[in-house]
């Protein structure tokens, strides 16, 4: 499986969502983490399986939660660009792709 990493902004939003779900109900944050981790494992195993949202960025939909994992499949690694709720503006994460990464 390919290694992966989160962009700093994606990691921050992921942890914000965990905290939010933890406040909603006991164990909900853990269920969210499990859903995201299962999706990332699948991405790492089948990096070309996500649908294109731009020339470089692909997305996979979580199974339980209404979120997408947006990522770039680089030759050496998978870069997680966003853990995005379906209700958020669809391209808010694009500015994250500018500059050195």
SEMIDO-287372 format. One record per atom (N, C-alpha, C): residue number from 1; residue in three letters; atom name; x, y, z. Coordinates in nm, 4 decimals. Example, Ala and Ser with C-alpha at 12.3 -4.5 7.8 and 13.67 -1.06 7.14 Angstrom:
// SEMIDO-287372
1  ALA  N  1.3190  -0.5690  0.7800
1  ALA  CA  1.2300  -0.4500  0.7800
1  ALA  C  1.3200  -0.3300  0.7800
2  SER  N  1.2850  -0.2250  0.7080
2  SER  CA  1.3670  -0.1060  0.7140
2  SER  C  1.2900  0.0030  0.7870
END
This chain:
// SEMIDO-287372
1  UNK  N  0.0844  -0.1195  0.0000
1  UNK  CA  0.0000  0.0000  0.0000
1  UNK  C  0.0875  0.1239  0.0000
2  UNK  N  0.0378  0.2253  -0.0655
2  UNK  CA  0.1086  0.3524  -0.0734
2  UNK  C  0.1035  0.4261  0.0591
3  UNK  N  0.2127  0.4954  0.0950
3  UNK  CA  0.2051  0.5812  0.2138
3  UNK  C  0.1143  0.7006  0.1854
4  UNK  N  0.0709  0.7650  0.2938
4  UNK  CA  -0.0152  0.8820  0.2776
4  UNK  C  0.0176  0.9845  0.3838
5  UNK  N  -0.0299  1.1047  0.3583
5  UNK  CA  -0.0177  1.2123  0.4566
5  UNK  C  -0.1317  1.3103  0.4339
6  UNK  N  -0.1660  1.3810  0.5400
6  UNK  CA  -0.2662  1.4871  0.5328
6  UNK  C  -0.1954  1.6200  0.5103
7  UNK  N  -0.2509  1.7059  0.4272
7  UNK  CA  -0.2081  1.8453  0.4285
7  UNK  C  -0.2444  1.8999  0.5664
8  UNK  N  -0.1710  1.9965  0.6121
8  UNK  CA  -0.1938  2.0525  0.7456
8  UNK  C  -0.3387  2.0977  0.7649
9  UNK  N  -0.3933  2.1656  0.6642
9  UNK  CA  -0.5313  2.2142  0.6743
9  UNK  C  -0.6315  2.0992  0.6796
10  UNK  N  -0.6048  1.9929  0.6042
10  UNK  CA  -0.6936  1.8766  0.6031
10  UNK  C  -0.6891  1.8052  0.7383
11  UNK  N  -0.5711  1.7950  0.7958
11  UNK  CA  -0.5575  1.7320  0.9271
11  UNK  C  -0.6330  1.8121  1.0332
12  UNK  N  -0.6227  1.9441  1.0256
12  UNK  CA  -0.6927  2.0300  1.1219
12  UNK  C  -0.8436  2.0147  1.1083
13  UNK  N  -0.8947  2.0141  0.9858
13  UNK  CA  -1.0399  2.0013  0.9690
13  UNK  C  -1.0878  1.8631  1.0115
14  UNK  N  -1.0074  1.7611  0.9892
14  UNK  CA  -1.0418  1.6255  1.0324
14  UNK  C  -1.0576  1.6216  1.1849
15  UNK  N  -0.9612  1.6788  1.2554
15  UNK  CA  -0.9669  1.6791  1.4023
15  UNK  C  -1.0799  1.7684  1.4554
16  UNK  N  -1.1107  1.8748  1.3854
16  UNK  CA  -1.2257  1.9585  1.4239
16  UNK  C  -1.3562  1.8795  1.4122
17  UNK  N  -1.3687  1.8008  1.3073
17  UNK  CA  -1.4893  1.7200  1.2898
17  UNK  C  -1.4998  1.6120  1.3969
18  UNK  N  -1.3871  1.5518  1.4324
18  UNK  CA  -1.3883  1.4511  1.5394
18  UNK  C  -1.4396  1.5146  1.6676
19  UNK  N  -1.3865  1.6313  1.7019
19  UNK  CA  -1.4285  1.7011  1.8243
19  UNK  C  -1.5775  1.7350  1.8183
20  UNK  N  -1.6237  1.7797  1.7022
20  UNK  CA  -1.7654  1.8131  1.6866
20  UNK  C  -1.8522  1.6895  1.7101
21  UNK  N  -1.8172  1.5784  1.6464
21  UNK  CA  -1.8974  1.4565  1.6621
21  UNK  C  -1.8917  1.4040  1.8051
22  UNK  N  -1.7772  1.4185  1.8710
22  UNK  CA  -1.7664  1.3770  2.0112
22  UNK  C  -1.8625  1.4550  2.1000
23  UNK  N  -1.8864  1.5803  2.0675
23  UNK  CA  -1.9806  1.6611  2.1444
23  UNK  C  -2.1261  1.6221  2.1172
24  UNK  N  -2.1516  1.5660  2.0007
24  UNK  CA  -2.2886  1.5296  1.9626
24  UNK  C  -2.3372  1.4044  2.0345
25  UNK  N  -2.2507  1.3040  2.0448
25  UNK  CA  -2.2899  1.1780  2.1083
25  UNK  C  -2.1655  1.0962  2.1423
26  UNK  N  -2.1724  1.0246  2.2507
26  UNK  CA  -2.0598  0.9402  2.2930
26  UNK  C  -2.0289  0.8378  2.1834
27  UNK  N  -1.9022  0.8300  2.1453
27  UNK  CA  -1.8580  0.7326  2.0461
27  UNK  C  -1.8744  0.7746  1.9013
28  UNK  N  -1.9449  0.8849  1.8761
28  UNK  CA  -1.9675  0.9257  1.7378
28  UNK  C  -1.8367  0.9697  1.6705
29  UNK  N  -1.7506  1.0370  1.7447
29  UNK  CA  -1.6203  1.0760  1.6903
29  UNK  C  -1.5382  0.9544  1.6505
30  UNK  N  -1.5433  0.8492  1.7329
30  UNK  CA  -1.4713  0.7255  1.7015
30  UNK  C  -1.5268  0.6591  1.5757
31  UNK  N  -1.6578  0.6634  1.5587
31  UNK  CA  -1.7190  0.6066  1.4385
31  UNK  C  -1.6769  0.6845  1.3143
32  UNK  N  -1.6664  0.8176  1.3280
32  UNK  CA  -1.6210  0.9015  1.2173
32  UNK  C  -1.4770  0.8664  1.1804
33  UNK  N  -1.3900  0.8552  1.2822
33  UNK  CA  -1.2496  0.8189  1.2573
33  UNK  C  -1.2418  0.6847  1.1858
34  UNK  N  -1.3184  0.5866  1.2313
34  UNK  CA  -1.3162  0.4543  1.1692
34  UNK  C  -1.3602  0.4617  1.0230
35  UNK  N  -1.4609  0.5427  0.9930
35  UNK  CA  -1.5096  0.5574  0.8561
35  UNK  C  -1.4026  0.6215  0.7673
36  UNK  N  -1.3392  0.7273  0.8175
36  UNK  CA  -1.2333  0.7944  0.7413
36  UNK  C  -1.1144  0.6999  0.7212
37  UNK  N  -1.0739  0.6302  0.8273
37  UNK  CA  -0.9593  0.5391  0.8158
37  UNK  C  -0.9864  0.4257  0.7178
38  UNK  N  -1.1073  0.3712  0.7184
38  UNK  CA  -1.1412  0.2643  0.6235
38  UNK  C  -1.1352  0.3162  0.4801
39  UNK  N  -1.1818  0.4381  0.4590
39  UNK  CA  -1.1784  0.4975  0.3254
39  UNK  C  -1.0346  0.5217  0.2809
40  UNK  N  -0.9521  0.5711  0.3717
40  UNK  CA  -0.8107  0.5951  0.3368
40  UNK  C  -0.7387  0.4638  0.3074
41  UNK  N  -0.7663  0.3591  0.3834
41  UNK  CA  -0.7063  0.2278  0.3536
41  UNK  C  -0.7426  0.1839  0.2113
42  UNK  N  -0.8679  0.2029  0.1749
42  UNK  CA  -0.9124  0.1659  0.0417
42  UNK  C  -0.8454  0.2518  -0.0649
43  UNK  N  -0.8315  0.3798  -0.0381
43  UNK  CA  -0.7614  0.4703  -0.1313
43  UNK  C  -0.6172  0.4257  -0.1491
44  UNK  N  -0.5509  0.3912  -0.0399
44  UNK  CA  -0.4103  0.3489  -0.0461
44  UNK  C  -0.3944  0.2213  -0.1280
45  UNK  N  -0.4926  0.1332  -0.1187
45  UNK  CA  -0.4862  0.0080  -0.1922
45  UNK  C  -0.5245  0.0261  -0.3394
46  UNK  N  -0.6225  0.1135  -0.3641
46  UNK  CA  -0.6727  0.1379  -0.5004
46  UNK  C  -0.6754  0.2885  -0.5283
47  UNK  N  -0.5593  0.3506  -0.5420
47  UNK  CA  -0.5550  0.4973  -0.5540
47  UNK  C  -0.6231  0.5544  -0.6778
48  UNK  N  -0.6379  0.4766  -0.7818
48  UNK  CA  -0.7016  0.5256  -0.9042
48  UNK  C  -0.8539  0.5108  -0.9009
49  UNK  N  -0.9080  0.4575  -0.7931
49  UNK  CA  -1.0512  0.4269  -0.7893
49  UNK  C  -1.1413  0.5471  -0.7613
50  UNK  N  -1.0867  0.6522  -0.7053
50  UNK  CA  -1.1685  0.7697  -0.6763
50  UNK  C  -1.2084  0.8436  -0.8031
51  UNK  N  -1.3225  0.9085  -0.7978
51  UNK  CA  -1.3660  0.9852  -0.9142
51  UNK  C  -1.2955  1.1206  -0.9174
52  UNK  N  -1.2683  1.1691  -1.0376
52  UNK  CA  -1.1978  1.2974  -1.0538
52  UNK  C  -1.2901  1.4140  -1.0192
53  UNK  N  -1.2345  1.5099  -0.9417
53  UNK  CA  -1.3038  1.6363  -0.9182
53  UNK  C  -1.2274  1.7503  -0.9839
54  UNK  N  -1.1034  1.7249  -1.0202
54  UNK  CA  -1.0219  1.8178  -1.0983
54  UNK  C  -0.9154  1.7329  -1.1674
55  UNK  N  -0.8258  1.7988  -1.2368
55  UNK  CA  -0.7228  1.7250  -1.3102
55  UNK  C  -0.6398  1.6357  -1.2180
56  UNK  N  -0.6048  1.6854  -1.0996
56  UNK  CA  -0.5191  1.6104  -1.0075
56  UNK  C  -0.5928  1.5470  -0.8901
57  UNK  N  -0.7059  1.6027  -0.8524
57  UNK  CA  -0.7732  1.5625  -0.7286
57  UNK  C  -0.8847  1.4619  -0.7555
58  UNK  N  -0.8866  1.3604  -0.6708
58  UNK  CA  -0.9911  1.2584  -0.6748
58  UNK  C  -1.0680  1.2613  -0.5435
59  UNK  N  -1.1841  1.1973  -0.5427
59  UNK  CA  -1.2603  1.1915  -0.4186
59  UNK  C  -1.3172  1.0523  -0.3984
60  UNK  N  -1.3324  1.0192  -0.2713
60  UNK  CA  -1.4032  0.8975  -0.2306
60  UNK  C  -1.5050  0.9387  -0.1255
61  UNK  N  -1.6213  0.8825  -0.1334
61  UNK  CA  -1.7297  0.9127  -0.0405
61  UNK  C  -1.7212  0.8160  0.0772
62  UNK  N  -1.7360  0.8700  0.1992
62  UNK  CA  -1.7383  0.7834  0.3165
62  UNK  C  -1.8626  0.6958  0.3119
63  UNK  N  -1.8575  0.5812  0.3759
63  UNK  CA  -1.9710  0.4880  0.3742
63  UNK  C  -2.0826  0.5319  0.4673
64  UNK  N  -2.0472  0.5846  0.5852
64  UNK  CA  -2.1481  0.6148  0.6860
64  UNK  C  -2.1806  0.7635  0.6914
65  UNK  N  -2.0791  0.8462  0.6985
65  UNK  CA  -2.0968  0.9898  0.7147
65  UNK  C  -2.1033  1.0594  0.5791
66  UNK  N  -2.1716  1.1713  0.5744
66  UNK  CA  -2.1869  1.2475  0.4500
66  UNK  C  -2.0664  1.3391  0.4299
67  UNK  N  -1.9533  1.2759  0.4003
67  UNK  CA  -1.8256  1.3430  0.3796
67  UNK  C  -1.7543  1.2788  0.2621
68  UNK  N  -1.6645  1.3563  0.2016
68  UNK  CA  -1.5739  1.3066  0.0983
68  UNK  C  -1.4315  1.3162  0.1494
69  UNK  N  -1.3482  1.2227  0.1096
69  UNK  CA  -1.2038  1.2359  0.1276
69  UNK  C  -1.1501  1.2742  -0.0091
70  UNK  N  -1.0900  1.3933  -0.0167
70  UNK  CA  -1.0318  1.4418  -0.1418
70  UNK  C  -0.8810  1.4228  -0.1337
71  UNK  N  -0.8225  1.3714  -0.2418
71  UNK  CA  -0.6809  1.3366  -0.2363
71  UNK  C  -0.6142  1.3506  -0.3728
72  UNK  N  -0.4816  1.3585  -0.3669
72  UNK  CA  -0.3985  1.3597  -0.4871
72  UNK  C  -0.3161  1.2317  -0.4849
73  UNK  N  -0.3175  1.1602  -0.5947
73  UNK  CA  -0.2409  1.0367  -0.6071
73  UNK  C  -0.1063  1.0697  -0.6713
74  UNK  N  -0.0077  1.0985  -0.5868
74  UNK  CA  0.1267  1.1260  -0.6373
74  UNK  C  0.1998  0.9927  -0.6556
75  UNK  N  0.3042  0.9910  -0.7362
75  UNK  CA  0.3754  0.8638  -0.7574
75  UNK  C  0.4280  0.8020  -0.6275
76  UNK  N  0.4718  0.8857  -0.5345
76  UNK  CA  0.5346  0.8351  -0.4127
76  UNK  C  0.4413  0.8267  -0.2917
77  UNK  N  0.3258  0.8937  -0.2990
77  UNK  CA  0.2362  0.8962  -0.1840
77  UNK  C  0.0979  0.9470  -0.2222
78  UNK  N  0.0040  0.9255  -0.1301
78  UNK  CA  -0.1303  0.9816  -0.1392
78  UNK  C  -0.1315  1.1051  -0.0495
79  UNK  N  -0.1785  1.2174  -0.0999
79  UNK  CA  -0.1883  1.3392  -0.0199
79  UNK  C  -0.3361  1.3698  0.0026
80  UNK  N  -0.3779  1.3680  0.1295
80  UNK  CA  -0.5164  1.3986  0.1644
80  UNK  C  -0.5308  1.5499  0.1660
81  UNK  N  -0.6152  1.6010  0.0794
81  UNK  CA  -0.6352  1.7442  0.0619
81  UNK  C  -0.7466  1.7960  0.1523
82  UNK  N  -0.8507  1.7146  0.1734
82  UNK  CA  -0.9648  1.7576  0.2548
82  UNK  C  -1.0460  1.6375  0.3007
83  UNK  N  -1.1085  1.6542  0.4164
83  UNK  CA  -1.2135  1.5648  0.4642
83  UNK  C  -1.3353  1.6557  0.4691
84  UNK  N  -1.4098  1.6557  0.3593
84  UNK  CA  -1.5085  1.7601  0.3326
84  UNK  C  -1.6521  1.7126  0.3497
85  UNK  N  -1.7297  1.7861  0.4292
85  UNK  CA  -1.8714  1.7526  0.4382
85  UNK  C  -1.9416  1.7832  0.3067
86  UNK  N  -2.0397  1.7029  0.2722
86  UNK  CA  -2.1130  1.7223  0.1468
86  UNK  C  -2.1791  1.8594  0.1391
87  UNK  N  -2.2180  1.9152  0.2531
87  UNK  CA  -2.2916  2.0421  0.2515
87  UNK  C  -2.2027  2.1651  0.2339
88  UNK  N  -2.0721  2.1504  0.2437
88  UNK  CA  -1.9815  2.2641  0.2304
88  UNK  C  -1.9591  2.2976  0.0834
89  UNK  N  -1.9236  2.4221  0.0556
89  UNK  CA  -1.8944  2.4642  -0.0819
89  UNK  C  -1.7998  2.3622  -0.1448
90  UNK  N  -1.8305  2.3125  -0.2631
90  UNK  CA  -1.7564  2.1992  -0.3183
90  UNK  C  -1.6089  2.2214  -0.3489
91  UNK  N  -1.5647  2.3445  -0.3682
91  UNK  CA  -1.4246  2.3644  -0.4071
91  UNK  C  -1.3473  2.4525  -0.3091
92  UNK  N  -1.3907  2.4569  -0.1851
92  UNK  CA  -1.3240  2.5411  -0.0860
92  UNK  C  -1.1783  2.5019  -0.0654
93  UNK  N  -1.1428  2.3797  -0.0901
93  UNK  CA  -1.0103  2.3247  -0.0640
93  UNK  C  -0.9092  2.3568  -0.1743
94  UNK  N  -0.9517  2.4115  -0.2858
94  UNK  CA  -0.8606  2.4322  -0.3998
94  UNK  C  -0.7390  2.5185  -0.3656
95  UNK  N  -0.7584  2.6176  -0.2806
95  UNK  CA  -0.6448  2.7039  -0.2455
95  UNK  C  -0.5336  2.6261  -0.1739
96  UNK  N  -0.5654  2.5128  -0.1191
96  UNK  CA  -0.4659  2.4297  -0.0509
96  UNK  C  -0.3644  2.3701  -0.1467
97  UNK  N  -0.3968  2.3652  -0.2736
97  UNK  CA  -0.3094  2.3034  -0.3713
97  UNK  C  -0.2061  2.3997  -0.4279
98  UNK  N  -0.2188  2.5265  -0.3943
98  UNK  CA  -0.1238  2.6265  -0.4439
98  UNK  C  0.0046  2.6215  -0.3621
99  UNK  N  0.1145  2.6505  -0.4272
99  UNK  CA  0.2422  2.6599  -0.3561
99  UNK  C  0.3051  2.5241  -0.3310
100  UNK  N  0.4218  2.5232  -0.2684
100  UNK  CA  0.4944  2.3981  -0.2442
100  UNK  C  0.4225  2.3118  -0.1409
101  UNK  N  0.4199  2.1852  -0.1657
101  UNK  CA  0.3571  2.0890  -0.0755
101  UNK  C  0.4476  1.9713  -0.0616
END
